[in-house]
Amino acid sequence: MSRNQLVLGLTVLLLSVLGCQKDDIDPQVLKVNRFVKDNMELYYLWEDKLPAINSSKEKDSKKYFDKLLYKRIDKWSFITDDVDALNNYFAGVRKEFGYSVRGYYFEEGSERIVAFVEYIEPGGPADRAGLKRGDLIVKINGSDITQDNYGQLFSAEAVSIGLGTVTDNSIIELSSSVNMVSEELQINPILKTEIFDVGGIKIAYLAYTSFIHEYNDQLEAVFAEFKSSGISELILDLRYNSGGSISTARLMASLIGPTSNAGKLFLRTAYNEGLEEAIKNENPSSYTEWFEDYFETNPNNLGIENLYVLTTNGTASASEMVIYSLSPYINVVQIGEQTHGKYYGSITIDDKKEHNWAIQPIIMRAENVDNSIDYSQGLIPDVEMNDNYMYELGTKEDVLTAKAISQITGVTSKSLEGLKSASKSLGEPLLRTEGVKHPLKYEMYIHK
């Protein structure tokens, strides 16, 4: 062998070794990939749409999971490398600023965004900073708000926001800024309760922000108070409720409707064909548990025939479930905006013996008793109105609440009469998914 041949041979060998090293994948990544593949093939609702991807060639488990999704419909399945944080989120333990905001383009064609504060979590950073519903955020960290930095209102560790007001042609900035640091909060979804007496009609009001299973006892206590007060009508404010536990949605629906609903179908569930067959074959007696849910008997049931629900585009998943599960049985009057349109549920799948990863795939489609859901769009309101932030939640002046009261009593309030002149018409609102910090926003999950 000549010297040149030897050099060439060593070069080829070196390149081959380097190539192998470059393609090597961390064994832990391969383990997570296999976990993803096996469970998606078993549970994923659109299992028949899974692409043929070699999991052993994928170096990034999150990107691999994303490649598997049937994105024509599925906008909600996700993967996380922190299952403990995920479980905390379900239980209402969340790191945030303690407020809910919604962004709007300042005017049609503008890239500048302003954001209204929708509500404040009691005792959180935003509450201590003095923010309140209706405050208008016009600056973030000294800069105008655009799509590029809008998400910092939710996801930053710390933020400095500037408040302002809007006139017909401009934004007027207030002189001082508000500084906040995010912290871990225990979220109580029962944001506000009230009982109005209007012309002798007792009307209960509940603002509920998330279907958190751990707060079921507190939810029952609220309805017990409503019942003991002799209310005859209920306004359920789900404007800022993006979903949660299906079992809690069933509890709420059972607490609302007539006692005759007990034992009737609340929800029918559809899974992928293979999973349905496996459930039926392995344990035929579990059919009801997996495929059908029924309204429950509850001593705190209000037994009402008319429900007035306040909604926005942020009303999603389990919130929508309460509406479409009750609609075939009682008169549900939806007031506000078209809802998000998510009629699918997920389940948490993890393997904590091997790793701290978890997937939250969509595994079921919901069907109400008469299968009347239009899966192509959100629920259309009976009375269409935009959200308005001029008045506090749980007051008769709050515009959507006032509209519900007028539907009940036939009397129009002053806040509705002066609505058109009360505020400048802004541009289009941002989609609720923009800037959202946690992937569980718009999630509905199963306790199985």
C-alpha positions as CSV (number, residue, x, y, z in Angstrom):
1,M,0.0,0.0,0.0
2,S,1.4,3.4,-1.0
3,R,1.6,6.3,1.4
4,N,-1.1,8.2,-0.5
5,Q,-3.4,5.1,-0.3
6,L,-2.8,4.8,3.5
7,V,-3.6,8.5,4.0
8,L,-6.8,8.2,1.9
9,G,-7.9,5.1,3.8
10,L,-7.4,6.7,7.2
11,T,-9.3,9.8,6.0
12,V,-12.3,7.7,4.9
13,L,-12.2,5.8,8.3
14,L,-12.0,9.1,10.2
15,L,-14.9,10.5,8.3
16,S,-16.9,7.4,8.9
17,V,-16.3,7.5,12.6
18,L,-17.2,11.2,12.8
19,G,-20.3,10.5,10.8
20,C,-21.4,7.8,13.2
21,Q,-20.7,10.1,16.2
22,K,-22.8,12.8,14.5
23,D,-25.7,10.5,14.0
24,D,-25.6,9.0,17.5
25,I,-28.7,9.7,19.5
26,D,-28.9,9.9,23.3
27,P,-30.3,6.6,24.6
28,Q,-32.6,8.6,26.9
29,V,-34.1,10.4,23.8
30,L,-34.6,7.0,22.1
31,K,-36.4,5.8,25.3
32,V,-38.7,8.8,25.3
33,N,-39.3,8.4,21.5
34,R,-40.3,4.8,22.0
35,F,-42.7,5.8,24.9
36,V,-44.2,8.4,22.5
37,K,-44.6,6.0,19.6
38,D,-46.1,3.2,21.6
39,N,-48.7,5.4,23.4
40,M,-49.7,7.4,20.4
41,E,-50.3,4.2,18.4
42,L,-52.5,3.0,21.2
43,Y,-54.4,6.0,22.4
44,Y,-54.3,8.8,19.8
45,L,-57.8,9.6,18.4
46,W,-56.4,10.0,14.9
47,E,-54.2,6.9,15.2
48,D,-55.0,6.0,11.6
49,K,-53.4,9.3,10.5
50,L,-50.1,8.8,12.2
51,P,-47.2,9.2,9.7
52,A,-44.6,6.4,9.3
53,I,-41.6,8.0,11.1
54,N,-38.7,6.0,12.4
55,S,-38.5,7.0,16.1
56,S,-34.9,5.8,16.4
57,K,-33.8,8.4,13.9
58,E,-35.4,11.4,15.7
59,K,-33.0,13.4,17.9
60,D,-35.5,15.7,19.4
61,S,-38.5,14.1,21.2
62,K,-40.6,17.3,21.2
63,K,-40.1,17.8,17.4
64,Y,-40.8,14.1,16.9
65,F,-44.1,14.3,18.8
66,D,-45.1,17.4,16.8
67,K,-44.5,15.5,13.5
68,L,-47.0,12.9,14.6
69,L,-50.0,15.2,15.1
70,Y,-52.9,15.3,12.7
71,K,-52.8,19.1,12.4
72,R,-55.8,19.5,10.1
73,I,-57.9,19.1,13.3
74,D,-55.6,18.6,16.3
75,K,-54.4,22.0,17.7
76,W,-54.2,20.8,21.3
77,S,-52.1,17.7,21.9
78,F,-48.7,18.4,23.4
79,I,-45.6,16.9,25.1
80,T,-43.7,18.1,28.2
81,D,-40.5,17.1,29.9
82,D,-41.9,18.1,33.3
83,V,-44.8,15.9,34.3
84,D,-44.8,17.2,37.9
85,A,-45.4,20.8,36.6
86,L,-48.2,19.4,34.4
87,N,-49.9,17.7,37.3
88,N,-49.6,20.9,39.4
89,Y,-51.3,22.9,36.6
90,F,-54.2,20.5,36.6
91,A,-54.5,21.0,40.4
92,G,-54.5,24.8,40.0
93,V,-50.9,25.4,41.0
94,R,-49.5,27.8,38.4
95,K,-46.6,30.2,38.1
96,E,-48.0,33.5,36.7
97,F,-48.7,37.1,37.3
98,G,-52.2,36.5,38.5
99,Y,-54.2,38.2,35.8
100,S,-56.0,37.4,32.6
101,V,-55.6,39.8,29.7
102,R,-56.9,40.0,26.1
103,G,-55.1,41.8,23.4
104,Y,-56.6,43.9,20.6
105,Y,-55.0,45.6,17.6
106,F,-55.3,49.3,18.2
107,E,-57.1,49.8,14.9
108,E,-57.7,47.9,11.7
109,G,-54.5,47.4,9.8
110,S,-52.3,48.4,12.8
111,E,-49.6,46.2,14.2
112,R,-49.7,47.9,17.6
113,I,-51.5,46.0,20.3
114,V,-53.3,47.1,23.5
115,A,-54.5,44.7,26.1
116,F,-57.4,44.9,28.5
117,V,-57.2,43.3,32.0
118,E,-60.1,40.8,32.1
119,Y,-59.8,39.8,35.8
120,I,-57.4,39.6,38.7
121,E,-56.5,36.6,40.8
122,P,-57.0,37.7,44.5
123,G,-53.7,38.0,46.3
124,G,-51.4,37.5,43.3
125,P,-48.7,39.9,41.9
126,A,-51.2,41.8,39.7
127,D,-53.5,42.3,42.7
128,R,-50.8,43.5,44.9
129,A,-49.6,45.9,42.1
130,G,-53.0,47.5,42.1
131,L,-54.2,46.3,38.7
132,K,-57.9,45.9,38.2
133,R,-60.4,44.7,35.6
134,G,-60.6,47.2,32.7
135,D,-57.1,48.6,33.0
136,L,-55.5,49.0,29.6
137,I,-52.0,47.9,29.0
138,V,-50.2,49.9,26.3
139,K,-46.5,49.3,26.9
140,I,-44.4,46.3,27.9
141,N,-40.9,46.8,29.3
142,G,-40.9,50.4,27.9
143,S,-41.8,49.3,24.3
144,D,-45.0,49.3,22.3
145,I,-46.8,45.9,22.3
146,T,-46.6,43.9,19.1
147,Q,-47.0,40.3,18.2
148,D,-43.3,39.8,18.9
149,N,-43.4,40.8,22.5
150,Y,-47.1,40.2,23.4
151,G,-46.4,36.8,24.9
152,Q,-44.2,38.4,27.6
153,L,-47.4,39.5,29.3
154,F,-47.9,35.9,30.1
155,S,-44.6,34.1,30.0
156,A,-41.9,36.4,31.3
157,E,-40.4,35.9,34.8
158,A,-40.7,39.6,35.4
159,V,-42.4,42.4,33.5
160,S,-42.9,46.2,33.6
161,I,-46.1,47.3,32.0
162,G,-47.4,50.8,31.1
163,L,-51.0,51.7,31.4
164,G,-53.0,54.1,29.3
165,T,-56.3,55.1,27.8
166,V,-57.6,55.2,24.2
167,T,-59.2,58.1,22.4
168,D,-60.7,58.1,19.0
169,N,-57.3,58.7,17.3
170,S,-54.5,57.9,19.8
171,I,-53.2,56.1,22.8
172,I,-52.6,58.3,25.9
173,E,-50.0,56.8,28.2
174,L,-50.2,57.2,31.9
175,S,-47.0,58.4,33.6
176,S,-46.2,55.5,36.0
177,S,-45.4,51.8,35.2
178,V,-46.4,48.6,37.0
179,N,-43.7,46.1,37.9
180,M,-44.5,42.4,38.6
181,V,-42.6,39.2,39.2
182,S,-44.4,35.9,38.5
183,E,-44.9,33.5,41.3
184,E,-46.5,30.2,42.0
185,L,-50.2,30.6,42.8
186,Q,-52.9,28.3,44.0
187,I,-55.7,29.2,41.6
188,N,-59.3,29.1,43.0
189,P,-61.5,28.8,39.9
190,I,-64.5,30.3,41.8
191,L,-63.7,33.9,41.0
192,K,-66.9,35.6,42.0
193,T,-70.4,34.7,43.3
194,E,-73.3,37.0,43.8
195,I,-77.1,36.9,44.3
196,F,-79.2,39.6,42.7
197,D,-82.7,40.4,43.7
198,V,-84.3,42.1,40.7
199,G,-88.0,42.9,41.0
200,G,-88.4,40.0,43.4
201,I,-86.6,37.5,41.1
202,K,-83.6,36.0,42.8
203,I,-80.7,35.5,40.3
204,A,-77.5,33.7,41.1
205,Y,-74.2,34.7,39.4
206,L,-71.1,32.6,39.2
207,A,-67.8,33.5,37.5
208,Y,-65.8,30.3,37.1
209,T,-62.4,30.3,35.5
210,S,-61.3,26.6,35.3
211,F,-62.7,23.1,35.8
212,I,-60.3,22.0,38.6
213,H,-61.2,18.7,40.1
214,E,-59.6,19.6,43.5
215,Y,-62.2,22.4,44.0
216,N,-65.3,20.2,43.5
217,D,-66.2,20.5,47.1
218,Q,-66.1,24.3,47.0
219,L,-68.2,24.2,43.8
220,E,-70.8,22.2,45.6
221,A,-70.8,24.6,48.5
222,V,-71.5,27.5,46.2
223,F,-74.5,25.7,44.7
224,A,-75.7,24.8,48.2
225,E,-75.6,28.5,49.1
226,F,-77.5,29.4,45.9
227,K,-80.1,26.7,46.7
228,S,-80.6,27.8,50.3
229,S,-81.1,31.4,49.1
230,G,-84.0,30.3,47.0
231,I,-82.6,31.5,43.6
232,S,-84.8,30.8,40.5
233,E,-82.3,31.8,37.8
234,L,-78.6,31.3,37.2
235,I,-76.1,33.4,35.2
236,L,-72.9,31.2,34.6
237,D,-70.0,33.4,33.6
238,L,-67.6,31.2,31.5
239,R,-66.0,34.0,29.5
240,Y,-62.5,33.3,30.7
241,N,-62.8,29.5,31.3
242,S,-60.7,27.5,28.8
243,G,-61.5,24.0,30.1
244,G,-60.3,21.4,32.5
245,S,-61.7,18.2,34.1
246,I,-64.6,16.4,32.4
247,S,-65.7,15.0,35.7
248,T,-66.0,18.5,37.1
249,A,-68.0,19.6,34.1
250,R,-70.3,16.7,34.7
251,L,-70.7,17.8,38.3
252,M,-71.5,21.4,37.4
253,A,-74.1,20.3,34.8
254,S,-75.6,17.9,37.3
255,L,-75.8,20.8,39.9
256,I,-77.6,23.0,37.4
257,G,-80.3,21.0,35.6
258,P,-83.5,19.5,36.8
259,T,-83.4,16.6,39.2
260,S,-85.1,14.5,36.5
261,N,-81.7,14.6,34.6
262,A,-80.1,12.3,37.1
263,G,-79.3,9.0,35.3
264,K,-79.7,10.5,31.8
265,L,-76.9,10.7,29.3
266,F,-74.5,13.6,29.9
267,L,-71.8,12.6,27.4
268,R,-71.0,9.9,24.9
269,T,-67.3,9.3,24.1
270,A,-65.7,8.1,20.9
271,Y,-62.1,6.8,20.7
272,N,-60.0,5.4,17.9
273,E,-61.2,2.1,16.5
274,G,-58.5,0.0,17.9
275,L,-58.8,1.4,21.4
276,E,-62.6,1.0,21.4
277,E,-62.2,-2.6,20.4
278,A,-59.5,-3.3,23.0
279,I,-61.7,-1.8,25.8
280,K,-64.7,-3.9,24.8
281,N,-62.8,-7.1,24.5
282,E,-60.7,-6.8,27.6
283,N,-63.4,-5.6,30.0
284,P,-66.9,-5.6,28.6
285,S,-68.3,-4.5,32.0
286,S,-66.4,-1.2,31.7
287,Y,-68.4,0.0,28.7
288,T,-70.3,2.7,30.7
289,E,-67.2,4.0,32.4
290,W,-65.3,4.5,29.2
291,F,-68.0,5.3,26.7
292,E,-70.8,7.0,28.5
293,D,-71.2,9.5,31.4
294,Y,-74.5,10.3,33.1
295,F,-75.9,13.2,35.1
296,E,-75.4,12.6,38.8
297,T,-77.9,12.9,41.7
298,N,-76.8,15.8,44.0
299,P,-78.5,17.3,47.1
300,N,-77.3,20.7,46.0
301,N,-79.0,20.5,42.6
302,L,-80.8,23.8,41.7
303,G,-83.3,22.2,39.4
304,I,-83.6,25.2,37.1
305,E,-85.1,25.2,33.6
306,N,-83.3,28.2,32.2
307,L,-79.5,28.8,32.2
308,Y,-77.8,32.0,31.0
309,V,-74.2,31.5,30.0
310,L,-71.7,34.3,29.2
311,T,-69.1,33.3,26.7
312,T,-66.1,34.6,24.6
313,N,-63.7,33.1,22.2
314,G,-61.8,31.9,25.3
315,T,-64.7,29.7,26.4
316,A,-63.5,26.3,25.5
317,S,-63.5,22.5,26.0
318,A,-65.1,21.6,29.4
319,S,-66.9,25.0,29.4
320,E,-68.5,24.2,26.0
321,M,-69.3,20.7,27.3
322,V,-71.5,22.2,30.0
323,I,-73.4,24.1,27.4
324,Y,-73.9,21.4,24.8
325,S,-74.6,18.7,27.3
326,L,-77.4,20.7,29.0
327,S,-78.9,22.2,25.8
328,P,-81.0,19.1,24.9
329,Y,-82.5,19.1,28.4
330,I,-83.1,22.7,29.4
331,N,-83.3,26.2,27.9
332,V,-79.7,27.4,27.6
333,V,-79.3,31.1,26.5
334,Q,-75.7,31.8,25.4
335,I,-74.8,35.5,25.6
336,G,-71.5,37.0,24.2
337,E,-69.1,35.7,21.6
338,Q,-68.7,32.5,19.7
339,T,-66.8,30.0,21.7
340,H,-63.4,28.4,20.9
341,G,-64.8,25.2,19.4
342,K,-62.9,22.3,21.1
343,Y,-64.9,19.1,21.5
344,Y,-62.1,16.7,22.2
345,G,-60.5,15.5,25.4
346,S,-57.0,14.3,26.4
347,I,-55.4,12.2,29.0
348,T,-52.0,12.4,30.7
349,I,-49.7,9.6,29.9
350,D,-46.3,9.3,31.7
351,D,-43.7,6.7,32.7
352,K,-42.2,8.2,35.9
353,K,-40.2,5.0,36.5
354,E,-38.1,5.7,33.4
355,H,-38.3,9.5,32.8
356,N,-40.1,12.7,33.7
357,W,-41.7,13.2,30.3
358,A,-45.4,13.0,29.7
359,I,-47.7,13.4,26.7
360,Q,-51.2,14.9,26.6
361,P,-52.7,13.5,23.4
362,I,-56.3,13.9,22.3
363,I,-57.8,10.5,22.7
364,M,-61.6,11.2,22.6
365,R,-64.4,13.1,20.8
366,A,-67.4,14.2,22.8
367,E,-71.0,13.7,21.7
368,N,-74.1,15.0,23.5
369,V,-77.3,13.0,23.8
370,D,-78.7,14.1,20.4
371,N,-75.3,14.4,18.7
372,S,-76.1,18.0,17.7
373,I,-72.5,19.3,17.9
374,D,-71.1,21.1,14.9
375,Y,-67.4,20.2,15.1
376,S,-66.4,22.7,12.5
377,Q,-67.0,25.8,14.7
378,G,-67.5,27.1,18.2
379,L,-70.9,27.4,19.8
380,I,-72.9,30.3,18.3
381,P,-74.4,32.7,20.9
382,D,-78.1,33.3,21.0
383,V,-77.4,36.9,21.9
384,E,-74.2,38.2,20.2
385,M,-72.2,40.8,22.2
386,N,-68.6,41.7,22.5
387,D,-66.9,41.5,25.9
388,N,-66.7,44.8,27.7
389,Y,-64.4,45.7,30.6
390,M,-66.0,48.9,32.0
391,Y,-67.5,47.4,35.1
392,E,-66.4,44.8,37.7
393,L,-67.5,41.2,37.4
394,G,-70.5,40.2,39.5
395,T,-72.2,43.5,39.3
396,K,-75.5,44.4,37.6
397,E,-73.6,47.0,35.5
398,D,-71.2,44.6,33.8
399,V,-72.5,44.6,30.3
400,L,-72.9,40.9,29.6
401,T,-74.3,40.3,33.1
402,A,-76.7,43.2,32.5
403,K,-77.8,41.6,29.2
404,A,-78.5,38.3,31.0
405,I,-80.6,40.1,33.6
406,S,-82.5,41.9,31.0
407,Q,-83.2,38.6,29.3
408,I,-84.6,37.3,32.6
409,T,-86.6,40.4,33.6
410,G,-87.4,42.1,30.4
411,V,-85.9,45.4,31.7
412,T,-82.9,47.1,30.0
413,S,-80.3,48.6,32.3
414,K,-78.6,51.9,31.9
415,S,-75.2,50.3,31.2
416,L,-76.7,48.7,28.1
417,E,-78.4,51.9,26.9
418,G,-75.1,53.8,27.0
419,L,-72.9,51.0,25.6
420,K,-72.3,52.4,22.1
421,S,-70.9,55.7,23.3
422,A,-68.9,54.2,26.1
423,S,-65.7,53.2,24.3
424,K,-63.7,53.4,21.1
425,S,-64.1,50.5,18.7
426,L,-60.7,48.8,18.5
427,G,-59.4,46.5,15.8
428,E,-59.7,42.7,15.8
429,P,-59.0,40.9,19.1
430,L,-56.0,38.5,19.1
431,L,-56.7,34.8,19.0
432,R,-56.7,33.4,22.5
433,T,-53.9,31.0,21.6
434,E,-51.5,33.9,20.9
435,G,-49.2,34.7,23.8
436,V,-50.6,31.8,25.9
437,K,-47.9,30.6,28.4
438,H,-49.0,27.1,29.0
439,P,-50.1,24.5,26.4
440,L,-53.0,23.4,28.7
441,K,-54.9,26.5,27.7
442,Y,-58.0,25.2,25.9
443,E,-57.5,21.7,27.3
444,M,-60.1,19.3,28.5
445,Y,-58.9,16.2,30.3
446,I,-60.2,12.9,31.5
447,H,-60.1,11.5,35.1
448,K,-59.8,7.8,34.3
